[in-house]
Amino acid sequence: MGLRIGSDKLDGLALAGIALVHPFFWGSEPVGTETTEAGRRAWTVGFLKMTCPTISGADDPIINPAADTDLGRLGCGKVLVFVAEKDGLRSRGWYYEEVLKKSGWRGSVEVVETKGEDHVFHLMNPSCENAVDLMKRLVNFLNE
């Protein structure tokens, strides 16, 4: 939606920012601490094809923003990305920050990493201190 607003300039619609909580980005080449094991990487692509049947593979722009040539046209001024230290997708969230900055997009991007937690921990234990902190940060972002 953010890319569509940025490229189509929809009248009467302005998107102030985007918050991504533990995004499930992927790609054919591992980044950071992502697994390099071929079987696990293939399983992940299979899972993504099941959940997003229209994707062409690991480098489809829907799941790999680095493959999107229009990323610099993102139609908002700020992005907040939450990652979790023990999440196998953590490096991809940090990589998104890097790719977004290199895309020519002129907004601000921030990555918030929760120490000691795994993917979607806040859904499994919404009253833990880290989940409460995540929600407070998200609410602050939305109210800015």
Secondary structure as GFF3:
##gff-version 3
##sequence-region A 1 144
A	DSSP	alpha_helix	2	8	.	.	.	ID=ss1
A	DSSP	beta_strand	17	21	.	.	.	ID=ss2
A	DSSP	alpha_helix	38	51	.	.	.	ID=ss3
A	DSSP	three_ten_helix	65	67	.	.	.	ID=ss4
A	DSSP	three_ten_helix	71	73	.	.	.	ID=ss5
A	DSSP	beta_strand	78	84	.	.	.	ID=ss6
A	DSSP	alpha_helix	90	102	.	.	.	ID=ss7
A	DSSP	beta_strand	108	114	.	.	.	ID=ss8
A	DSSP	alpha_helix	121	124	.	.	.	ID=ss9
A	DSSP	alpha_helix	129	143	.	.	.	ID=ss10
###
